[in-house]
Amino acid sequence: MHYLGPNRPLTSLSTWDEIVTAAEGGLLEENQWCELKAMLPPSSKATNLELARDLASLSVFGGVLIIGVADKTFDVAGVSTEDLEPIKSRVSQVASITITPPLAPVIHDPISSPEGKVVVVVSVPPSPVAPHMADGFYWGRSSDGKRKLSDPEVRTLMSARASNDADFLARLTRMVDRDPLADFTEEYPTGQGHMYFLAEPCAPMPPRPADLDVGQLRYAGSQWGGDWSGTLADCTSQAFDPEGQAFMSGRSVLPARYERNLCHFSVKDKDGSIEVVQGGATFIYESPDGETSHAILDRLVVIMTRQTFAPIREFSTEIGYMGQWRVGINLTNLKGKRRSTAQALANFPPFVSDTYTQTTLTSAHELQDQLDEATDRVLRGFKRGLGIEQWTLDNIVSRG
């Protein structure tokens, strides 16, 4: 489903008949959310800059670029199938090379006509780092199509971007103050570290289907759990969150040494944001000589980060949300502790700060086949602090 403007219904553009019906019904008139092109002219500096301006302008509020529909007459003629791969390649290259910061539009499967022509629909999600520059200017849109943004408009968007980033970071760190695991741990706080994950959509999400089972999202990344306890797949008990649906890995009060088996997963009703809290950033480690100390569970941190990205991908796919997500991780009570290992702890440096906090942007499109890249992006500094920066994620999970 595509959003084409405030006075237009959410519109499906997945078949030739749907494209024709939308065009004949006036839903595809160019505005802030829709750009039409009968075809892409041959590649040149000028035509690629024009394409860059189109894509950059759509990134402020999100929208679609439709190739194969005339912008004045709305004739749905399509383009040759021989042009399909060059079109897809040009859109991707222009978005990533000619636009600053780069964009990652979603190029949907081609829509074929009975005569063998195709229409290409390119979704440009609202960008949390808008405005984007092309040809030396920042671009946005009006009711008539793309236009250069004024200096005051650019400053307003830049200020909003900084404010959104700061607000997200504040919400992430405030999760510590309302930790849902506190009531299920003996003698809390125990001095052990917890993991806090927050994921928020950067743009309004489409309405959820009535039959969508939000609880099933917690199983999306269960293949990475192995024999670990306290992961998302173990959140089988209903929890009680006035802001949304929530699940926990059991509801018994546990001794501190089993704190790492606690996990809480919730999806908020208001905006679809996802929160995960896990009790095993660190744990009580008993060395072979009987000494007890606290160690960092780097393997569980990797597993939980992967698992938390998976519901984001599945949720977006189920409801048709193509926008980006802000995702953050906050690990607590790390200072002076080393990674957990079957080898001597002294082989690795102690973590020098009490918390590790990192945020990133991602999308369902990236998480379909680059989930490990997103995971590594948010954990790179964590790995560096443990002295294992060069290790792969699989290496961390498999090594004792």
C-alpha positions in Angstrom: 0.0 0.0 0.0 1.3 3.4 -0.9 0.5 6.8 0.7 -0.2 9.3 -2.1 -1.4 12.3 -0.1 -3.8 13.4 2.7 -6.9 13.4 0.6 -6.2 10.1 -1.1 -6.7 6.6 0.2 -3.9 4.2 0.8 -3.4 2.7 -2.7 -2.2 -0.7 -3.8 0.1 -0.4 -6.9 1.0 -4.1 -7.4 -0.8 -5.0 -10.7 -1.3 -3.4 -14.1 -5.1 -2.9 -13.5 -4.4 -1.2 -10.1 -1.9 1.2 -11.8 -4.5 2.0 -14.6 -7.3 2.4 -12.1 -5.2 4.8 -9.9 -4.2 6.8 -12.9 -7.7 7.1 -14.3 -9.1 8.0 -10.9 -6.7 10.9 -10.5 -4.7 9.3 -7.6 -1.4 9.7 -9.5 -1.3 13.4 -10.0 2.1 14.8 -9.1 2.2 16.3 -5.7 4.4 16.2 -2.6 4.2 12.4 -2.5 4.2 11.3 -6.2 6.5 11.8 -9.1 5.8 10.4 -12.6 8.0 9.7 -15.5 6.9 8.2 -18.8 10.5 6.8 -19.2 14.0 7.5 -18.0 16.0 9.3 -20.7 19.4 7.8 -21.6 22.0 8.1 -18.9 24.0 11.4 -18.8 25.2 13.8 -16.2 22.1 16.0 -16.8 19.5 13.2 -16.7 21.1 11.6 -13.7 21.1 14.9 -11.8 17.4 15.3 -12.6 16.7 11.8 -11.2 18.7 12.7 -8.1 16.6 15.8 -7.6 13.4 13.7 -7.9 14.6 11.2 -5.3 16.0 13.7 -2.9 12.8 15.8 -3.0 10.6 12.8 -2.1 12.8 11.9 0.9 11.4 14.7 3.1 7.9 13.3 3.5 8.3 10.0 1.6 6.6 9.1 -1.6 6.8 7.2 -4.9 8.5 7.6 -8.2 6.6 5.8 -10.9 8.3 5.1 -14.2 6.1 4.2 -17.1 3.3 6.7 -16.5 3.1 10.0 -18.3 3.1 13.0 -15.9 0.7 15.2 -17.9 -1.8 12.7 -19.5 -1.4 9.9 -16.9 -1.2 7.4 -19.8 0.0 4.1 -18.5 2.3 2.9 -21.3 5.1 1.2 -19.4 8.7 0.8 -20.5 10.4 -2.0 -22.3 11.5 -5.1 -20.3 14.9 -4.6 -21.8 15.2 -1.3 -20.0 14.2 -2.8 -16.6 17.6 -3.8 -15.3 19.3 -0.5 -16.5 16.5 1.5 -14.7 17.0 -0.4 -11.5 20.7 0.0 -11.6 20.5 3.7 -12.4 18.1 4.4 -9.6 20.2 2.6 -7.0 23.5 4.2 -8.2 22.1 7.7 -8.4 20.5 7.3 -4.9 23.8 6.1 -3.4 26.3 8.2 -5.3 24.8 11.5 -6.5 22.7 12.3 -3.4 24.1 13.5 -0.1 23.5 11.9 2.4 22.9 8.8 0.2 19.4 7.3 -0.1 18.2 3.7 -0.1 14.9 3.7 -2.1 12.9 0.5 -2.4 12.5 -0.7 -6.0 9.5 -2.9 -6.2 8.9 -5.9 -8.4 8.0 -4.7 -12.0 4.4 -4.6 -12.9 3.8 -6.2 -16.3 1.2 -5.4 -18.9 -0.5 -7.9 -21.2 1.5 -6.4 -24.0 4.8 -7.1 -22.2 5.6 -3.6 -21.0 6.4 -2.9 -17.3 5.9 -0.1 -14.8 8.5 0.4 -12.1 7.4 1.7 -8.7 10.2 3.1 -6.5 9.3 3.9 -2.9 11.3 6.6 -1.2 10.6 6.3 2.6 10.6 9.5 4.7 14.3 10.0 5.6 15.3 10.7 9.2 18.4 12.5 7.9 16.5 14.7 5.4 17.0 17.1 3.7 19.1 15.5 1.0 21.3 17.4 -1.4 21.5 17.0 -5.2 23.2 19.3 -7.7 24.4 21.5 -4.9 21.0 22.2 -3.4 18.6 20.7 -0.9 15.3 19.5 -2.4 11.8 19.2 -1.2 8.3 19.2 -2.8 5.2 21.3 -3.1 1.8 20.5 -4.6 3.4 21.0 -8.0 6.4 18.7 -7.6 10.0 19.1 -6.6 11.5 22.5 -5.6 14.6 23.8 -4.0 14.3 24.3 -0.3 15.0 27.8 1.2 17.7 28.3 3.8 15.1 28.7 6.7 13.4 25.4 5.6 16.8 23.6 5.6 17.6 24.9 9.1 14.2 23.8 10.3 14.7 20.3 9.0 18.3 20.1 10.3 17.0 21.2 13.8 14.2 18.7 13.7 16.7 15.9 12.8 19.0 16.8 15.7 16.0 17.0 18.1 14.6 13.6 17.0 18.0 12.0 17.5 18.3 13.5 21.0 14.8 12.6 22.0 15.3 9.0 20.9 18.6 8.7 22.9 16.8 10.1 25.9 14.0 7.5 25.6 16.5 4.7 25.2 18.5 5.7 28.4 15.3 6.2 30.4 14.4 2.6 29.9 16.8 1.9 32.8 14.6 3.8 35.2 11.5 1.7 34.4 13.2 -1.7 34.0 10.5 -4.4 33.9 12.9 -7.0 35.2 13.4 -5.2 38.6 10.4 -6.9 40.2 11.6 -10.3 39.1 15.2 -10.2 40.5 16.1 -10.9 44.2 17.8 -7.9 45.8 17.6 -5.7 42.7 19.8 -3.9 41.8 22.3 -6.6 41.9 25.2 -4.8 40.2 24.8 -6.9 37.1 24.4 -5.3 33.7 21.2 -5.4 31.6 20.6 -5.0 27.9 18.1 -2.4 26.7 16.9 -2.3 23.1 14.6 0.4 21.5 13.4 0.5 17.9 11.1 3.2 16.7 9.8 3.8 13.2 10.9 7.1 11.7 7.6 7.7 10.0 4.0 6.9 10.8 3.2 3.3 10.2 0.3 2.0 8.1 -2.6 0.5 10.1 -2.0 -3.0 11.4 -4.0 -5.8 9.9 -6.7 -7.0 12.3 -5.3 -10.5 12.2 -1.7 -9.6 12.9 -0.4 -11.5 15.9 2.2 -9.2 17.4 3.3 -11.9 19.8 4.6 -14.1 17.0 7.2 -11.4 16.2 9.3 -12.6 19.1 10.0 -15.9 17.3 11.4 -14.2 14.2 15.0 -14.6 15.2 14.7 -17.7 17.3 17.2 -19.6 15.1 20.0 -17.5 16.6 19.2 -18.5 20.2 20.8 -21.9 20.3 20.6 -23.4 23.8 20.7 -20.0 25.5 17.9 -19.3 28.0 16.2 -15.9 28.3 16.1 -14.9 24.7 13.1 -13.6 22.8 11.8 -17.1 22.0 11.5 -17.7 25.7 9.1 -14.8 26.2 6.1 -17.1 26.3 4.4 -15.6 29.4 2.1 -12.7 29.0 3.3 -9.5 30.7 1.3 -6.4 31.5 2.2 -3.2 29.8 -0.5 -0.4 29.6 1.2 0.9 26.5 1.1 -2.2 24.4 1.4 -6.0 24.1 4.2 -7.5 26.3 5.7 -10.9 27.0 8.2 -12.3 29.5 10.4 -15.3 29.9 8.5 -16.5 33.0 7.2 -14.5 35.9 9.1 -16.1 38.8 11.4 -14.0 41.0 14.9 -15.3 40.4 18.2 -15.2 42.4 20.8 -12.8 41.0 22.9 -15.7 39.5 20.0 -16.5 37.2 19.2 -12.9 36.2 20.5 -13.5 32.7 17.5 -15.8 32.1 15.1 -12.9 32.3 13.8 -11.2 29.1 10.9 -8.8 28.4 9.5 -8.0 24.9 6.9 -5.4 24.1 5.3 -3.7 21.1 3.7 -0.3 21.7 0.2 0.4 20.4 0.7 4.1 19.7 3.6 4.0 17.2 4.6 0.3 16.8 7.9 0.9 18.6 9.6 -2.3 20.0 11.3 -2.6 23.4 13.4 -5.5 24.6 15.1 -5.7 28.1 17.4 -8.7 28.8 19.1 -9.4 32.2 22.3 -10.8 30.8 24.7 -8.1 29.7 26.9 -9.4 32.6 26.7 -12.3 34.9 28.3 -13.8 38.0 31.3 -15.9 36.8 33.0 -18.5 39.0 36.5 -19.3 37.9 38.0 -22.8 38.1 39.8 -21.9 41.4 36.5 -20.9 43.0 36.8 -17.1 42.7 33.6 -15.2 41.9 33.5 -12.2 39.7 31.3 -10.4 37.2 31.9 -11.0 33.5 30.4 -9.6 30.3 28.2 -11.9 28.2 29.4 -10.8 24.8 27.9 -13.9 23.1 24.5 -13.2 24.5 24.7 -9.6 23.6 25.3 -10.6 19.9 22.5 -13.1 20.0 20.0 -10.7 21.5 20.9 -7.9 19.1 20.4 -10.2 16.1 17.1 -11.4 17.6 15.9 -7.8 18.2 16.5 -6.8 14.6 14.4 -9.8 13.3 11.0 -8.6 14.7 11.7 -5.2 13.1 12.1 -6.8 9.7 9.0 -9.1 10.1 6.8 -6.3 11.5 7.7 -4.0 8.7 7.0 -6.7 6.1 3.7 -7.7 7.6 2.2 -4.1 7.6 4.0 -2.8 4.4 6.1 -0.2 6.2 9.1 0.7 4.0 10.4 3.5 6.1 13.5 3.5 8.3 13.8 2.7 12.0 15.9 4.2 14.7 17.4 1.4 16.7 19.4 1.8 19.9 21.2 -0.5 22.4 22.2 0.5 25.9 24.3 -1.9 28.0 24.8 -1.2 31.7 27.2 -2.0 34.6 30.1 -2.9 32.3 33.0 -1.0 33.9 36.0 -3.1 35.0 34.4 -6.3 33.7 35.9 -8.6 31.0 34.3 -10.8 28.4 33.1 -14.2 29.6 35.3 -17.0 28.4 36.5 -20.5 29.3 40.0 -19.1 29.2 41.5 -16.8 31.9 39.7 -13.5 32.1 43.0 -11.7 32.3 43.6 -12.4 28.6 41.1 -9.7 27.7 41.0 -6.0 28.8 38.4 -4.8 31.3 35.7 -2.5 29.8 36.6 1.1 30.6 33.1 2.7 30.8 30.1 1.8 32.8 27.7 1.8 29.8 27.8 1.2 26.1 25.2 3.1 24.1 24.9 3.1 20.3 22.2 4.0 17.8 21.7 3.4 14.1 19.3 3.6 11.3 18.0 0.6 9.4 15.1 -0.7 7.4 13.3 -3.9 6.6 15.0 -3.7 3.2 18.4 -3.8 4.7 17.5 -6.4 7.3 16.3 -8.8 4.6 19.9 -9.7 3.6 22.2 -7.5 5.6 21.1 -8.1 9.2 24.6 -9.0 10.3 25.9 -5.7 8.9 23.3 -3.8 11.0 24.2 -5.9 14.1 27.9 -5.2 13.7 27.3 -1.5 13.2 25.7 -1.1 16.6 28.2 -3.4 18.4 31.5 -2.2 16.8 32.4 -0.1 19.7 31.4 -2.8 22.2 33.7 -5.3 20.4 36.5 -2.7 20.5 36.1 -2.2 24.2 36.4 -5.9 24.8 39.6 -6.2 22.7 37.9 -8.3 20.0 37.2 -5.7 17.3 38.4 -8.0 14.5 36.2 -10.9 15.5 33.1 -11.7 13.4 29.8 -12.1 15.1 29.7 -15.8 14.5 33.2 -16.0 15.9 32.1 -14.3 19.1 29.0 -16.6 19.5 31.0 -19.8 18.9 34.1 -19.1 20.9 34.2 -19.9 24.6 
